[in-house]
Amino acid sequence: MIPKINLSDTGKEIPVFSLGTWDIRNRKSMIDTIRYSIEIGLNHIDTAEIYGIAEDVVGEAIQGIERDRVFITSKVAPYNASFKGTISACEKSLKRLKTEYIDLYLIHWYEPFLNLEETFSAFSKLIETGKIRYAGVSNFKISELERAIQVFKPFKIVNNQVEYNLDNFRHVEKELAPFCEKNKIIISGYSPLWQKKPPRGTNKWEVLEEVAKKYEATPFQIVLNFLLRTGKIFLIFKTEKIEHLKENLDSLKFKIEKEDIEKIKKAF
């Protein structure tokens, strides 16, 4: 059983893991992995309009599956986020996803030229017409969130998707998380296993290997377990292989002890 976490105060529960779809290299493998993921209960699929073929792949993968068994997050790029542009981008995403609604729709990142009033006015219309169920943002700083919260009334921002791994966990947990919790915004963390290469061959990696040996786990499983320890942030990882998906899920089979948490904190 995959643990779940509340999506803000919407009453909706989602798995602590979400399957990402950025940079798909093997269409068939990704489709097989998405279908397997949904079958075992990891039914939150994260995608975006700028992810190349990703929305098409997700759309194909979910055919024949009851729609309410799948939770889909997609995103509008800021350069498409005018009022008309947002409506059009969402309609195109819906067509590629072969679905009538997107569960969670986000502004992909903040830009100074963004007219948040227009974007959130479009989000409001999309919610009212049933094209999206919930709305949020991605890569927003606290100052940007403050403005977004004011603009989006009476609707709520329920999610802020940000990079979250051992290189920046302190900032996310100590600065961003308290603000989001106060405003009932759940954080989702992408690239939990780093955007680039993991720090193999370093003292940091040696600490992860040492801790992993104690739990008969891999360093990557230790990282995922560590990042899930607060119970308030869900993680987005991308894999096209079912065996890697299973390996990541095995990170849920144990709980890191406090002394090992401190070792990791000290190393990073």
C-alpha positions in Angstrom: 0.0 0.0 0.0 1.4 3.4 -1.1 0.9 6.0 1.6 -1.1 9.1 0.6 -1.0 12.7 1.5 -3.8 15.3 1.5 -3.8 17.8 -1.4 -4.1 20.9 0.7 -7.5 21.1 2.3 -9.4 19.9 -0.8 -10.3 16.5 0.7 -8.4 14.8 -2.1 -5.7 12.3 -1.2 -2.8 11.6 -3.5 0.2 9.1 -3.3 3.4 10.4 -1.7 5.0 9.6 -5.0 4.1 11.0 -8.5 5.4 9.5 -11.8 7.1 12.2 -13.9 7.2 12.2 -17.7 10.0 14.7 -18.6 12.4 13.6 -21.4 10.7 10.4 -22.5 13.1 8.3 -24.6 11.2 5.1 -25.1 7.5 5.6 -25.8 6.4 2.0 -25.3 8.4 1.6 -22.0 6.9 4.8 -20.6 3.4 3.7 -21.5 4.0 0.3 -19.9 5.4 1.9 -16.8 2.5 4.4 -16.5 0.0 1.6 -16.8 1.8 -0.5 -14.2 2.1 2.5 -11.9 -1.7 3.2 -12.0 -2.4 -0.5 -11.5 -0.5 -0.6 -8.2 -1.9 2.6 -6.9 0.7 5.1 -7.8 -1.9 6.9 -9.9 -0.5 10.5 -10.0 1.1 11.2 -13.3 3.0 14.5 -13.7 3.4 16.1 -17.2 3.4 19.5 -19.0 2.8 21.0 -22.4 6.5 21.6 -22.9 7.5 18.0 -22.2 7.7 17.0 -25.9 5.6 13.9 -26.5 4.8 13.4 -22.8 1.1 14.4 -22.9 0.5 12.3 -26.0 2.1 9.3 -24.2 0.1 9.8 -21.0 -3.1 10.1 -23.1 -2.4 6.8 -24.8 -1.4 5.1 -21.6 -4.6 5.9 -19.7 -7.0 4.8 -22.5 -9.2 2.0 -21.2 -8.6 3.0 -17.5 -11.4 4.5 -15.5 -10.6 8.3 -15.5 -11.3 8.6 -11.7 -8.5 6.1 -11.1 -5.9 8.6 -12.5 -4.7 11.9 -11.1 -3.1 14.0 -13.8 -1.0 17.2 -13.3 -0.1 19.3 -16.2 1.4 22.8 -16.7 1.1 25.9 -18.8 4.3 27.6 -19.8 4.5 31.3 -18.8 4.8 32.5 -22.4 1.4 30.9 -23.1 -0.2 32.2 -19.9 -2.3 35.1 -21.1 -6.0 34.7 -20.6 -6.7 33.4 -24.1 -3.3 31.6 -24.2 -4.0 29.7 -21.0 -7.4 28.6 -22.2 -5.9 27.5 -25.6 -3.0 25.7 -23.9 -5.3 23.8 -21.6 -7.6 22.8 -24.5 -4.5 21.5 -26.4 -3.3 19.6 -23.4 -6.7 18.0 -22.9 -6.7 16.9 -26.6 -3.3 15.4 -26.3 -4.2 13.7 -23.0 -7.4 12.5 -24.5 -9.4 13.5 -21.4 -12.1 15.9 -20.5 -10.4 17.4 -17.5 -7.0 17.9 -15.8 -6.9 17.2 -12.1 -4.2 19.8 -11.2 -3.1 22.6 -13.5 0.0 24.7 -12.8 1.8 27.7 -14.1 5.1 26.1 -14.9 7.4 28.9 -13.6 7.3 32.5 -12.8 8.4 35.3 -15.2 8.4 39.0 -14.6 6.2 39.5 -17.7 3.5 37.3 -16.4 0.1 38.9 -15.9 -1.1 36.8 -13.0 -4.5 38.4 -13.1 -5.0 37.1 -16.7 -3.6 33.7 -15.9 -5.7 33.1 -12.8 -8.8 34.5 -14.4 -8.3 31.8 -17.0 -7.7 29.2 -14.3 -11.0 30.3 -12.6 -12.9 29.9 -15.9 -11.3 26.5 -16.4 -12.4 25.4 -12.9 -15.9 26.7 -13.4 -16.3 24.9 -16.7 -14.8 21.6 -15.3 -11.7 21.6 -17.5 -9.5 21.6 -14.5 -10.2 20.6 -10.9 -7.5 22.3 -8.9 -4.9 24.9 -9.7 -1.4 25.8 -8.5 2.1 27.0 -9.5 5.6 25.7 -10.0 8.9 27.1 -9.1 7.4 30.1 -7.2 9.3 31.9 -4.5 7.5 33.1 -1.4 7.2 36.7 -2.7 5.7 35.3 -5.9 3.3 33.1 -4.0 2.2 36.0 -1.9 1.1 37.9 -5.0 -0.5 34.8 -6.6 -2.6 34.1 -3.4 -4.0 37.6 -3.5 -4.8 37.4 -7.2 -6.5 34.0 -7.3 -9.3 34.7 -4.8 -11.9 33.3 -4.3 -10.2 30.1 -5.6 -7.1 28.6 -3.9 -3.6 27.7 -4.9 -3.2 24.2 -3.7 0.2 23.2 -4.9 3.7 24.7 -5.5 6.0 22.3 -7.4 9.7 22.9 -6.8 13.0 21.3 -7.0 13.7 19.3 -3.8 16.7 17.1 -3.1 19.7 16.8 -0.8 21.3 19.9 -2.3 18.5 22.3 -1.3 16.3 20.5 1.3 17.1 23.0 4.0 15.7 26.0 2.0 12.6 24.1 1.1 11.9 22.7 4.6 12.9 25.7 6.7 11.8 28.6 4.5 9.3 27.6 1.8 7.4 24.8 3.7 6.3 26.9 6.7 4.9 29.6 4.4 3.1 27.0 2.3 1.7 25.1 5.3 0.4 28.4 6.8 -1.4 29.1 3.5 -2.5 25.5 3.0 -0.4 24.9 -0.1 1.1 21.5 -0.5 4.7 21.3 -1.8 5.6 18.7 -4.4 9.3 18.1 -5.1 10.8 17.2 -8.4 14.3 15.9 -9.2 14.6 14.2 -5.7 17.5 12.2 -7.1 19.2 15.3 -8.5 18.8 16.9 -11.9 22.3 16.1 -12.9 24.6 13.3 -11.9 24.5 12.1 -8.2 27.6 12.9 -6.1 29.2 9.5 -6.6 32.9 9.3 -5.5 32.4 12.0 -2.8 32.3 11.9 1.0 28.6 12.7 0.7 28.0 9.5 -1.4 30.0 7.5 1.1 27.7 8.6 3.9 24.7 7.5 1.8 26.3 4.1 1.1 27.1 3.7 4.8 23.5 4.4 5.8 22.1 2.3 2.9 24.1 -0.8 4.0 22.5 -0.6 7.5 19.0 -0.8 6.0 19.9 -3.2 3.1 18.9 -0.5 0.7 20.4 1.5 -2.1 21.7 5.1 -1.7 18.8 6.3 -3.9 16.2 4.6 -1.6 17.8 6.3 1.4 17.5 9.7 -0.4 13.8 9.1 -1.1 13.1 7.9 2.4 14.9 10.9 3.9 13.0 13.4 1.7 9.7 11.8 2.6 10.4 12.0 6.4 8.3 15.1 7.0 5.1 13.6 5.7 4.2 16.9 4.2 5.9 16.9 0.7 5.3 14.5 -2.1 8.0 13.5 -4.5 8.0 13.3 -8.3 10.5 10.9 -9.9 10.7 9.9 -13.5 11.5 6.4 -14.8 10.6 4.5 -17.9 11.5 1.1 -16.3 9.1 -0.9 -14.1 12.1 -2.4 -12.2 13.3 1.1 -11.3 9.8 2.1 -10.2 9.6 -0.9 -7.9 13.1 0.0 -6.6 11.9 3.5 -5.7 8.8 2.2 -4.0 10.9 -0.1 -1.9 12.2 3.1 -0.2 8.9 3.0 1.7 9.6 -0.3 3.4 11.8 1.1 6.2 12.1 4.2 8.3 15.5 5.9 8.8 16.5 6.3 12.4 17.2 9.8 13.8 20.9 9.2 14.1 21.1 8.4 10.4 19.0 11.4 9.5 21.5 13.5 11.3 24.4 11.9 9.5 22.8 12.8 6.2 22.1 16.3 7.3 25.7 16.8 8.4 27.0 15.4 5.1 24.9 17.6 3.0 
